[in-house]
């Protein structure tokens, strides 16, 4: 099943929440820390309790790479725990010269078997071509992010009066020949997203930044109801997986994602 089909199927099931598995051993529930592999067990319980309600899972590579071999094994094993019909996103933000990008693409798509990846476009199309050559995958390309530093480059004005992030949208649209491109748009950039929804040209959206980063989930959902194509996911990490720090953490995560889905249903349908 292609990445595009996985996303489409979940959206048709009225599922739009991406669970961010940014698993940090320093803030896991204390009882989990007593186990042989706390990170993998935590992920396992979160997945078992949320898979029925999730549109996607996003794994931030930094949270696993920092632990060396063990972390990479946890990454690999976590991917295997996720049901095959759910989109799995490698939040790796790759973007390097062509030959290096080719190796990164092989790592993410062939070795780890992710369906999708986040990419940084600022070294140009040749740095993304190895990823775009996988026609059955989805490549979410950074457009306008939630962090303060988005002002440094992404919102610079070009000679024609447009913003640099708008140039990214237009370029990605021109690269989207086999419909395997999407855009990353931060939830804190609500007005810019509203003004550029038409510009996104039916490409799927990955929207991080809800909760701890300051984005309002309800405001994002209200805005997304104006998008004709229901092809998007809103990522929630800490707001779901750390809803409770007690023994009931997985059940609490389940309850929370159900609430998020209910908001989508009430607003969109």
C-alpha positions, 0 to 999 in steps of 0.5 A: 500500500502506498503512503498516499493511499494510507493517508487517504484511507485514514482521512476518509475514516475521519482520522486526522491526528498524527501521534508524535513518538518523541519519546524521552526517557528522562520524562517517562513514567517512573514505573516504565523506567524499571523495565529492560527497555523503557523506550520501546515498552512505552512506545508499544503501549502508546501504539496499542492504545492509540492505533485504532484512532491515529491517522499517522505516527511521526518519529523524531529521529533525534530522540532515538539517534542520541542513544546510539545503537540502542536508540536506532534499534528502538527506532527500527523495532517501533516501526515494526510495532505500527500497523501496516495500514497507518502512515509512518513518518520519519521526522528526520529533516534531511536535505543534503547534496545528491549522493549523500541524500541518496544514502539518507533515502535508502536508510529511511525508506529501504532499511527502516521502511518508513512511508514518509519523511520530512525534508529541508528544501534549502539546498535545492531540488537535487538534494531532494531528488533521491527521495522524490524518486520513490513514487510510492512514498510521501515527502513532507517538505518544510515550508513555514515552521512554528519556531521563532527562527522562522523569521530568519529565513522562511519569512524573508521578502523576495524582490517580487514582494512574496515571502521565501516560504511562498517560493518553497510552496510554488517550487514544491508544487512544480516538483509534485509530478507523481503526487508524492510531495506534501508541505510542513506548515507550523500550527503557530503560523495560522494567518499565513496558513489561511492566506496560503491554503489555495496556494498549496495546490491540493498537496497534503499538509503535515501540521506540527506545533500544537500544544507545547509549541503554542498552536491552538488545535481548535483554531487549526481545525476551524481553518482546515474546514475551509480546505476543499481537500481533506488530506492533512494531519495535525501532529500532537506529541507531548499532548498525547503521549505524556498526558499522564505520567502514571501507570495509566499513561497509555489509557490517558493517551487513548482518551486524549486522541479520541477527544482530538478526533471528536473535535475534528468530527464536530467541526468538519462533519 
